[in-house]
Amino acid sequence: MADLLPPAGAAGTLRLGDLTVNRLGFGAMRVAGPDIWGDPKDRSAMRRLLVCAFELGHTFFDTADSYGPNVSETIIAEALHPYPAGLVIGTKGGLVRPSRHRWDEDGRPEHLRRALDGSLKRLRLERVDLYQFHAPDPKVPFADSVGTLAELQRAGKIRHLGVSNVTVKQLDEARRIATIVSVQNEYNIGNRADDDVLAACTKAGIAFIPWFPLGAGRALGSAEVKRVAASLNATPAQVAIAWLLAHSPVMLPIPGTSSIAHLEENAAAAALQLSATDLAALA
């Protein structure tokens, strides 16, 4: 008897360079404490959540050194190392957290080298599957930051490179320096400001990883989202995730949560099919 497909696998797969992942990933930002700062209240519960995420079919985990800072990566290793076959971990560097409510850009080459080494140590890896430059630093030439990561890739510490929070122009510049397999920008059913970046990724076959895929909850209050959800006996969050999956073949949503109940709800969205009428209503 064939093994049953785990829920998050129902949306099919996507390529990250030479790696294949299920199209519905897991964002591990919220395994850190409140405001993505410090340790979670129940560390063992977050470890169980991460194990459950993989068992549900999330084969791509997204994290960053700034989540905590340094907390999310550490808990991922505690929960899952040695890593199961098929799990792909993406992390990011280039943002620093001098205090709870600050996210400051730091794209200096020396910082990125230290940040990558720190991530490798916390994740207990010699090479990270996907390393993304978290945000352009207005004080540092973009090419210097991406060029440093390209050097670290040639040194064997990075398998694949991505960029985050970029414009089309910056994506083009990054692609002239190195092979870019992913872009991670804010995008959801209620915020489509980066349609041009998504279009560029779709044309080039580059994975687009939307952060805040549920709009931090804001997009879920829309009357149309609620109506479609009711007609499908689904939740607004499931409709928002299904819309992303239907919107572009390169979309790789990474909804995150600290709740197993919400994790299971989100995973079930991979199987939700929106009709042409539904999509037109949500357009």
Secondary structure, DSSP 4 states (H G I P E B T S, - for coil): -PPPPPGGGGG-EEEETTEEEESS-EE-GGGSSGGGBS--S-HHHHHHHHHHHHHTT--EEE--TTTBTTHHHHHHHHHHPSPPTT-EEEEEESEE-SSTT--EE---HHHHHHHHHHHHHHHT-SSEEEEEE-S--TTS-HHHHHHHHHHHHHTTSEEEEEEES--HHHHHHHHHHS-EEEEEEE-BTTB-TTHHHHHHHHHHT-EEEEESTTGGGGGGG-HHHHHHHHHTT--HHHHHHHHHHHH-TTB------S-HHHHHHHHHGGGPPPPHHHHHHH-
